[in-house]
Amino acid sequence: MNSEKPVTVSVALVVYNAERSKFLIVRRPDDDADVAGHWGFPAASKKDPQELWEDTVARAARIKLGVDVRIVNMLGEDTADRGEYILILRDYEVEIIAGEPVVPQAFEGVTQYVEQKWTDDFSDLQRSAKEGSLCSRIFLREHNVSWE
């Protein structure tokens, strides 16, 4: 890893339904530079260096889904070279404690998702993982599902 590149640290949120039979995924806009139109998990664009992981997770939940959450578990972490920067991303399993997830939210200056769905099908995540989505790769690895 080239240490001269800036490092961006981010989180993704894995939300299960009450029965834990389905998980919530969101679709990125078609003009998104990284994984346009792909399904994945809601993610914060950047963790501030002085910010606690819990605070980043809470901020991502409010800005991306309009909900309050609590962390259940950290599922994993992965790193990727994105050309101009290094991305470090953690997937956190969270439980919604207030609100119902809705996309898009009305926050300016951050990627807002165009669609959401509850699913138990890994295939949408396999496509995005193949294209480089770290949040999808972490989740699939946790569930022993290949994307190759």
N, C-alpha and C positions, 0 to 999 in steps of 0.2 A: 504494500500500500504506500502511495506517495504521500509523505507527511507534509509536503509543501502545499497541498491542496487544502482549501477550507473544509471543515467537517460540519455537516448538518446532522443533528440528532432529532429523531421524530418518534412518535408512537402511533400505533393503530389499535382500534377498538374491536374486540370480538364480543358480540352480544348474542346470547342464546335466548330462545323463547322460554316460557315458564317450564315447559316439559323437557327442555334441553334436547328437543328433537330437531330443531332448525336453528340456523344462525342468520343474522342480518348482514346482507351485503349491499353495497351501493355501486352505482355506475358512474364513472367519471365522464365529464363532458367530452364531446367529440373533438374539441380543439385543445385538449390537454396535451402538453408536450411529451410527458413521460409515457403514459399508457392510455391514450385517447380511447374513450368508449368502453374501456374494460371494466369488469366487475372486480370489486375488492372490498376491503374493510375501510370504514371511515378513519382518517388519519389526520393528525396535527401536522402542519407544515414545518414547524420548527420548535424545538425545546429551547427555551432561554437558558443560558449557562447557569444562572443562579436559581432557576426554577426547580422545584422538586418534581420527581416523576409523577407523583399523585396529582400535582397541580396541572401538569401538562395534559394528563389524561382527562381531568375535569374540564379543562379549557376546550379540548378537542370535542368532548361530548356536547358541550353547550354550543360551540360554533358550528359543528358539522351536523348535529342531530337535534339540537334543542332540548336535550335531556340532562338530568343530573345522574351521575353514576358513582359506584364504589368499585374499587379494584377487587377482583376475586383471586386472580393469579396472573403472574407474568408467564406467557407461553414460550417466549423465546426471543432471540435477537439475531439480526443478520446485518451484514455490511455489503455495500456495493459502491463501485466507482462509477459515478454519474458523469464523468468527463471533466466538468469544471469543479466538481466537489465530491467528497466522500460522504455517502449517506449511511448512517447507523440508525436502524429502526428496531423498535421493540413492539411485539404484539402483547397486549394485555387483555385478558378476559375480564369483562366488566358486567356488573348487574345494574340495570336501570332502577333508580330509587325514586325518581320523580319525572313525569312527563312521558310523552309518546314520541318515538323517533319520527321526524319529518324532514324530507329533503325536497328542494334546497332550503337552506336557511337564508336570512337576510343580511348576513355579514359580508361586507365588501373587502376586497383585497386578498381573499383566500379562495382556493378552489372549492366550489360548491358542487355537490353531486346532483345528477339529473333524474335519478330513479333509485328506488330501494325495493328490496324484496327479502322475505324470509324463505330460506331454502335448506334442503338437506343434500343438495346435489353439488359435488365438488367440481364438476366440469367447467363451470364459469371461472372458478379460481385457477384451474389448471392452465387455461388459456392465458390469463394475466401473469401467472407465475412464469410461464414459458417466455413471456415478453419482458420479464425482469422485475415484476412486482414482488418486493420483499415481504410485504404483509401476507400475501397469498402463499409465498414459499414457506414462511415460518409456520403458518397454520396447516398447510398440507403436510409438511414434515412432521408436525406434532401428531397428525392423524395417519401417518405412514402411507400417504397417497403420493404417487409420482406425478410429475408434470412433464417429464421428458418425452 
